[in-house]
Amino acid sequence: MLDSCKLKSACNLPLTYNKKINTFGTSNADDPGMYQLDITLRRGQSLAARDRGGTSDPYVKFKIGGKEVFRSKIIYKNLNPVWEEKACILVDHLREPLYVKVFDYDFGLQDDFMGSAFLELTQLELNRPTDVTLTLKDPHYPDHDLGIILLSVVLTPKEGAHRDVFQTQSLRLSDVHRKSHLWRGIVSITLIEGRDLKAMDSNGLSDPYVKFRLGHQKYKSKIMPKTLNPQWREQFDFHLYEERGGIIDITAWDRDAGKRDDFIGRCQVDLSALSREQTHKLELQLQEGEGQLVLLVTLTASATVSISDLSVNSLEDQKEREEILKRYSPLRIFHNLKDVGFLQVKVIRAEGLMAADVTGKSDPFCVVELNNDRLLTHTVYKNLNPEWNKIFTFNIKDIHSVLEVTVYDEDRDRSADFLGKVAIPLLSIQNGEQKAYVLKNKQLTGPTKGVIYLEIDVIFNAVKASLRTLIPKEQKYIEEENRLSKQLLLRNFIRTKRCVMVLVNAAYYVNSCFDWDSPSRSLAAFVLFLFVVWNFELYMIPLVLLLLLTWNYFLIISGKDNRQRDTVVEDMLEDEEEEDDKDDKDSEKKGFINKIYAIQEVCISVQNILDEVASFGERIKNTFNWTVPFLSWLAIVALCVFIVILYFIPLRYIVLVWGINKFTKKLRCPYAIDNNELLDFLSRVPSDVQVVQYQELKPDSSHSPCKRKKNNLG
């Protein structure tokens, strides 16, 4: 039902976060809530130290029936934290105890367990406030003293309680099948700069970076080396779940290789104090440190993101369909450039999933991700052929985004087990086609067990999508940390070598013309050289690139496609997957790598540089190979414009306009984010590794889907 469609983390158990007072249902949508449990999380005493400095950054989770219903804020560097936070939880029976778990927060790493306890709800008196002291224990080390947690609880009978706090008033008139809109708005944040930060290194400088947290959402800025006045110019978005706002926790850190990063200071932004649809410039003084951070914060209304049952289909409702088509029509090019398109995903069912539980079954749920928008289905218990029948709608900010659909097995007291995943570029989607996608492994390099049936529709404005291609991509604020891998390092080296060898072979070819190894070829090259040099004009450079793109296009449509499947990259990816499995098994035996942390950082940097160089060359190749036709057509349009400009306008005027724009940009837009349009364009072209990852695997004949075509809306 609708209340089962709550927000989860893509790699953990169900997560539902709150700040002050929130209400959550834990029963099925068909059963009314019978009790209301009001909890005040008071404080902790003598908690366990988990950090090197002899302190911890504790926060508390409440669970009922294996599902998380509350998470507290983080109290930094304190073993006796005071929270004074309230939660209101609806429960349908008292058989399940309230589990209280305490963790030490580590940004980007696995949070450390600090102890747990449970409260039997059957022992509480109704309508009577009760102070409770819970002694924290670790099941693996029952003799360890981990401190205590103090609560105040009130249990009251409740009849006819509302079921779904995320459910808001729908555009539909039906009360039976309403949509669930999961967040109330978008918080757009631009980190501009830091001023007079505290020096943390021996050279009198720092290597600062900033961490942001709003509920479960996290973002980490890039590191600015050796400066006390860093210029970041980074933009990102958070989802706003609470009507009255929320509090963004901001911490500044100094990067130290080989040891724990130094804390520079912290500050907060209370979103409830900011007006909506207006950009606010904030100069925040860092507490417990020195200096300031300068931010731009904008609160806007929610994008088109919702969950509904199959009976609520926006594209089948004629009125809603016309409104959507009108919103993205060519006539509305300059209306809200960030709103590029509309995506509807029907998650129908899965078949033949992997058995993750000892009973030979799984408890699968499905996570649907588009950039930083992450929604999920309800869990179907003890079933290898689940049916979800849910519709997800997203607002498209970048048509070059990739839709990721991941299936997990829900576990009560630990991280969810991975069952399979598919990655689908939006531009490769066939509208209205119900299709069986073979689930892949975590690296998206090979098949795993099972298929998932999806029906996807994409509607977008091509002009807006083209303009958005020339601005920086949206960064994902939940990404895996870079790790050192021998196989990954070798793969990136081979990819870089292949790109370099193209240039080397071209140089050998030119040199062979100079050496007259083939007289006929050298004579033709000599005549061509004389003709080109004598008649050369600047516009001929984009003209040659245009001819190359056109030549490859006619080769492809004529059936003479010279593009070869990259089996070398596929083999390397499969070897890397095997190494990942081996590393997971031997991770405990290889703890010595922590002792050579500094060397590891250098190797990771080399590994990443090789990846960037190889990806750059592969993306140029894939542009001319028409790997993504939309981008190749966009390149043809851009080259035609450049040819006309260079043919009719003298070069000095072009350089003059370029220079004036560069020199006055900071004066006109002092907080503009720097970007390079060519690099932003190439960032949308997939590398050879991504081409392999996005390849669609053919399902077995036993899983041939029943396809049905509708009118193409795109």
N, C-alpha and C positions, 0 to 999 in steps of 0.2 A: 504494500500500500504506500501512499505518499509519505507517511511519516518514517518509513524505512529508508527513504532516499535521503540520507544525511551525508554531510561532508566527511570524507576520510582522508587520511594521509595515504599517498600512493604506495607506501612501503610499510605501514604499521596497521595496528588495529584501528577500529573506528575512533575518530578524533572529533570532538565537539568542544570548542573553546568558548570561554566567556570571561568577562571582566568583573562586573559587579554582581548583579542579581539576574540569574537566568532561569528559565524553566525548560525542563527536558522530559519527554515521554520515553519510557522504556518498554512499554507493552505494545502489542499489536494494535493496528488501527481499528480492528473490529471490536476490541474490548475496551470499556471505559476505564479510566484511571480510578483506583479505589483509595489510594493514600497519597498524601503530600508530605514529603520529607524536606523540612527546612533545616539547612546546615549552615552554621557559622564556623568557618575555619579560623581559629584564634591564633595559635602560635605553635612553634616547635621549641624544644629545649634539648640542649646537649646532643645535637645531631652529629652524625659521623662526618669526619673530614675526608673529602675525596680529591681535593686539589693539592698541588705541590706546596702551596703556601700555608697549608694547615687549615684551610677553610673550605667552604662549599658554596654553590649557588643553587639553593634548594627550591623546588616547586613540588606541588602535591597533585596527584590524580585520584579521583573517585571513580570506582567501577561498580556496576551492579549487573549481574548476569553476564559477566565477561565483557560488557560494553562500557566504554569510558563515557561518563556523563558530566564530568567537570574537570577543569585544569586550572590551577591557581596561577597567579603571576610569579615571576622569579624574584627572589630576594638575593641579591648578590653579596658574596663574601660574608656570610653570616651563619653561625651554627645555632643561633637562638632567634630565628626569624619571627616576625610578627606580620601576619597576613590580614586578619580581620576582613575576610571576604565571605560573601554569602552565596548560597546556591539553593534553588528550589527544584526538587526532583519529584516527578510523578511516578509512582510504582503501582503495579496492579496486584502484587501479593508480597508477603513478607518472608517468603521462604529463602530468597536470595539475600545473603548478607551484603553489607556495604564494605567493599575493599578499599583501603587507603594505602596508596603507594607513594613513596617519596623518592625523588631523583635529583641528581646534581646535573645542572645544565652545562653542556659543553657544545659550543657553536661548531657545527660542521662535523662533529664526532658523535659517537654513541654516548648518550647520557648515562651517567653512572648510577647504579641502583643504591639507595641509601636505607632501605628497609620498608617493611609493609606490616599492616595490621588489618583486622576486620572487625566490624561491629554487627552483631546479630540484631536485626530489626525486630525480631519477635520478643526481645527482652525490653523494648522501649514501651513506656506507658503513653497511651494516647493523650494528646492535648496537654502534655506537660513538658516544659523546657527541661532539658537534662544536660548537665556538663559531663563530658566524657573525656577520659585520659586514656590514650592508646599507646601501648609500648611497642616500638618498632622492632621487628626481628627480620633476620635473613634466614630463609629455610635451609640454606647450605651451611650456615654458621650460626646455629641456634644459641650458642653461648655468648655471642658478641653483643655488647651493649650499644645500641644504635640510637638511643634517645627516645623522646616521647612527643606525641602530637596531641594538642588540646582542641576539642570541638565543643560546640553547643548545638544540640539537635532538638527538633520538635516534630513529632509524627502526628498528623491529623487525618481523619477520614475525609475523602474527597469524592464527590459524585459528579459525573458528567464533565470531568476535566477535559479541557481541550487537548488535542492529541499532538499537534505538530506546530512547534514554534516557528519553524522555517516557512510554514505555509502562509502566504499572504493573499490578499484579494486578487483574484484572477481577472483577466480580461474576458473570460468566458462567463456566461450566465449560469451554467450548470453547477450546482453545489455537489454533485456526486463525483465528477471527475474534474477537479480543480488542478491548476498548475501550481508547482511549488517554485517560487523564486528565491534563490538561495542567499543572495546578498543584496543589501540595500543600496549600495553605491560603490564608487571607485575612488580611492585615494591616490592621486598622482603626486609623486615626490621627486623633486630634482635636487640632488646633493650638489651644491655649487662649490663651496670652498671651506677651508678651515683657516682660522686666524690665530696666530701666536700660541700654537699648541705647546704642550710641555715637552721639553727635550728629555728623551729617555735613553739615548745611546751615549757612549763615551765621547763621541765626536761633537756633542752639543746639538745633535739633530735627532730626528725620529723618522721611521718609515710607517706613516700612519695609514690606517684604513678604518672604516666605520661599519658597524653592524646595526641593522634595523630589525625590530620585531614588533608585529602587531598580531596578538593572539598566537596562532601556530605559524603565521607567515613570517618568513625570514628573508633578509637580503644582506649581502656582504659586498661592499664596494671594492674597487681595485686598490692595490697598494701603491702609494706615492713615495718613492724612495728619497731619503735624505732631504727632508724639508719640514719646516714648522708652519708653513703657509701653503698647504696643498691645494691644488685646483683639480677637482674631480670632474665636474660637469657630467654627472650621470643621472639618468632618469629611469624610474621604474614605478610600477603600480601595485597597490595592495587592494584587497577586497574589504569592503566595510560591511560587517554583519549586523551591527547594532544600530538601531534607529537614532540613538542619542550620541553615537560616535564611538570612541574608544581611546586608548592611550598607546602611542607609539614609543617603545623603549629604544633609546639610541645610546650606543656605547662606542667610544673611540679607543683604538688599540694601536700599539707599536709592534710591527712585525719583527720577530727575532728568530733567525734560523738556528735550529738545534736546541732551542729551549722554549719555555712557555712565553707567549707574547705578553708584553707589558700593558697594563691598563692605564689609559691616559685620562679618561673622564667619562661621565654619562650625563644625559639630559632626557627630557620627555616632551612629547607634544600631545596636548589634550585636544582631540579632534572635536569634542563637543563645544569647545569655545570658538571654533572657526565657522564662519558663514559659508554656505554652499555656493557653487557655481562662481567662485571667485578665487583668484590666485593670491596666496598670502606669502609674503617674504618674511621669513623668521630668522632672527639672529639669536641663537641659543647659547647661553653661557654654560660651559661644561662644569658640572659639579664633581667634587672630589678630584679636581684637577685644574688645569689652566687652559685658557683659550676659548674660542667660539667656533660654532658650526653655522654656516649660512645655508638655508634651505628655501625652496619654493614648494608650497603645498597647495593642492587644489582638490576640493571635494566635488564630485559630480554625481549625477543620478546613475542608477544601475544600468548596465548594458543588458542586452537581450540574452539572458542566461536563465534557463528554467529546466525543470524536470516534470514530466507528466506521463500518464498512461497512454497506451496506443490509441485509445478512444479520443484523445485530445490531440489532434494533428493540425498544426497551424497551416500547413500547405494544402490540406484537404478542405479547410474552411475557405470558401471562395472570397469572403470579405477580407480575412486576414492575409490570404495569399496575394490579393491585389494590393493591399497596403505594403506588404514586404517588397513586391516587385516595383511599386512606385518609389519606395524609399531608396532603392538601388538602381533607379533608372538613369540613363545617360544625362538626363536634364538636371540631375542633382549632383553635379560633379563637385562643386565647392561647398556643399553642405556637410559639415562635420567630416573632415578628411580622415579622421581616425576610424570612422565607421565604414569599413570597406565592404562588408558583406554579412550574410546570414548562413549559418550552418545548422542543419537538423540531422541528428543521428538517432536512428532507431536501433536499440540494442534488443534483439529479438530472443535469441537463445544460443546455447552452446551445446556441442555434442562430443562425446568421447573424451572428456577431460581426464587428466591424470588423477589418480587416487592419492590424496595427501595424508589421509588419516589411517590409523591402524585398522579401522573397520572396513577398509577397502572403498571408502566413500570420500567425498570432499564437501566443504561448505562454501561454495563459490560465490563471490561477488565480483562485479566488474567496475573498473575505474576508467573513466573517459577523460582524457586530457587534451587541451588545446592551449599551448603555451603555458600560462600560469592559471588558466581556468581548469579546475579539477573537480569533477562530479562523479557520482557512483550510483550503482543500483543497490537494491536491498540484497541480503544474503539468502540464498536458497540452500537449506540445510540438507545434508546427507543425500547428495544428488550429483551424478556425473553428467547429466544431461539437463541442466537448469534452463528454465524459461523465465526471462525477466520482463520482456514486453514493456520497455520504457522508452520514452522519447526525450532526448536531450537537445536543447537549442543553445547555440553560442553566438556571440557577436564576433565577427572576424575582423581583426585589426591588420593582419598581414596575410594575403592570399597564398604566400609561400610557406605558411605554417604547416606542420605535420600533425595530424590527428593520431593520438596514441590511445589504444584500447588495451588494457591489461586485466587479466583475470587472476584473482588471488583466492586462496583458501583461508577463511577466517578461523583463527585460533583464539581461544578464550583468554589466555594469559601470556601470550607471546606474540612476536611479530607475525604478520600474515605470511603464508607460504605462497611463493610465486608459482603460477600454473601455466602462464603463457602470455604472449603479447603480440600485437600487430601495430605497425606504423604506416599510416596512409597519407601521403601528400595530398593537400586539398585539390591541387590542380589535376590530379590523376583520377578523381572521383567521377563515376558515371551516375548522374542523377536518377533517383527513383528505381535503382536496381538492387534487389535483395540478393546478397552475395555471401558465400561461405568463404571466410578468410582462415587460412591455416595458421594456427598459433605458432609463434616462434619463441626461441629462447631469449634470455635477458639481453644478449648482445645483438639480437635480431639477425643472426647469421645462419641459422638452421631451424628446422621444424622441431616442435615438441608435440606432445599428444593433444589432440582435440582440434576442433574448428569452432569458429564463432560466426553467427549469422547477423549481418548488419545491413541496414538500408540507409543510405546517406544522400542528402540533397545539399547542394551549395549554390547560393545565389550571390553574385558580387558585381560591383561596378568596376569595369575593366580600367577606366581612366584613374579612379582613385587607387586601385591596386598598383597601377604603373607608377604613380607618384610616390606611393608608400615604399616602393622598391628602392628608392633613392635616399632613404633615411635609415638610420641605424636599426638593426633588428632588436626586438624586445628580448631582454635577457631573462632566463628562467632563474627564479630565486630558490629553487630546490634542485640542485644538481649534485651528482656524485663528486667527491673530492678526487683530484688527480692522484694517481698512485703509480709507483714505479713497477714496470712490467718488462721483463727481458723480451718477451715476444712482441709487445707493443712497440718497444724501442726499435727492434729489428724491422717490424712492419713499416714504421715511419721512415726508417733509413732507406729501405728498398723503394718505397714510394717516391722519396726525394731523389734517389738515384735515377729512377725511371724518368722523372721530369728533367733532370740535368742531362741525361743521355740524349734526350730529344734535341737539346741545344748543341751538344757535342757532335751528334750525327749530322745536324744541319751544317755545322762548321766544317766537318770533314767533306761534306758534299760540295760546299763552296770552294774549299781548298783543292778538291779534285778537278774542278773546272779551271782553276788557275794552273794546275800541273798538266793539263791536257791529257788526263788519263783516257778520256773518250773524246776524240777530236770533234765529232759531230755535236756532242753535248756542249763542249767548251765553246765552239763557234757560235752556237745558238745563244748561249749565255752571254757571250761578248757582244753580239748584236743587240740583245735585249738590254744589256747594261748601257750601251751608247744611246739607245732610243729613250730609255727611262730618264737618264741623267740630263739629256739635252732638253727633254720636254717636261721635266719634273715640276709639279706644283704641289703645294701643301695639301690640297684637298684630295690628292691621290692616295694618301695614307688611309683615311677612312674608306675610300673607294675600294682599295684592295681588300680590306677586311669585309666590306659588304659583298664583294664578289666571292670571297671564300665562303661566307655564310650561305649565299645563294647557291653556290655550287654544291655544297653539302646537302642543302635542302632538296635539290633536284635529284641528287643521288639517292636520297632516302625514299622520295615518292615514286621513283622509277624502279624501286626494288633492289637497287645496287648499294644497299647499306653496308658501308665498310666498318661500321662500329662493331667491335668484338666484345663478347662477354668477358668481363675481367675475372677469369678463374684464379689468377694469381692472388688478387686481393681476397677472394672468397676463401682460398686455402689458408691464407694467413689468418683470417678472422676465425676460422674453425680451429686452427692451432692455438690461437689466443684463448678461445673458449675452453679448450682442454686445459690450458695452463691455469685459467681462472679456477676451474674445478679442483685442480691439484693444489693451488694456493689456499683454497678454502679448507682443504683437509689438513694441510701442513702448516697452517698459520700459527698454531701454538708452538710448533717446533722451530719457527723462524723468527723468534722474538729478537734476535740479535740485530735485526735491521734498524731497530730503534736506536742502537748505539752508534750508527753511522748516519744519523739524520741529515747532517749537513751535506754529505756526499749524495744522499738520496735526493735532496732538493735540487742539486745541480743536475743530476741525471733526469729528473722530471722536467726541468727547464729545457734541457737539450731535446728530450722526447717531444715536448710540446712545440718547440721551434721547428723541428723536423716535420711535425704534423701540419703546422701552419704553412710552411714552404711547399710541401707536397700538395696540400689542399688547394693552395693558390694556383699552382700549375694545372691541377686536374680540373678546377672550375673553369679556367680559361678554355681548356680542351672541350669540356662538356657544353660550354656555351656554343662553340662552333659545331659540335656534334648534334645539336638539337635535342639534348637530353631532356630539357624542359622547354617545349615549343613556345610557351608564353614568353619566357625570358629571351629566347632567340629572336622572336618577332619584335620584342621591345628593343633589342640591340639593333635590329635592322632599321627601325624607326629613328633611333638615336643617331645612327651612322648617316642616314639620309639627311637629317637636320644638320649634322656637322659638315657634310659635303657642301650643302647649300650655303652655310655660313662662311666656310673657308673659301668658297668659289667667288662669292659676291662681296665679302667684307675684307678689307685689308687686315693683315695680321696685327699691325700696330694698334688698330682700334680694338681688336679682340683682347689683346694683352692689356690695353689700357682699362677696359671695362672689368677684366678679371682682377687687376691690381686694385682698382678703386673699391670693388666689392670686398676684397680681403682686408684692406686697410680700414674700412669703415664698418665692418661687420660687428666688432665689439662696441663701437659707438652706438650703432643702431639697435643692437640686441646684446646688451652686456652679459646676459645669462644664457646666451645661446649655447647649445651643445655642439661641439666641433664634430664634423663628420666629413668623409670623403665619399662622394656619390658613386665613384667607380668601385671602390671597395665594398660599399653597401650593396651595390648591384651584384657583385661577385659572391657576397656572403649568402645570397639567396640561391645560387647555383649549387647543387649537391656535388660533393667530392665523390671519388670512386667508392670510398667506404660507405658513404650514405646511399649511393645508388644500389649497392648490394643490400644494405639494410632495408631499403624501401621496396625491394623487389617482392612482388606478390608470388607466393608459392602456390603451385597447383594442388588442389585438394584431391584426395583419393576418390575413385569413382563412387565409393559408398557414401561420400559426402557431397555429391553433386547437388547444388542448390536449385530450388525452383525459382527461376528468375522471372521477374515480371517488370516490364518497362512501362514507365509513365512518360508524360510529356516532359521533355527536358526544359527545366526552368532557367538554366544558366544561360 
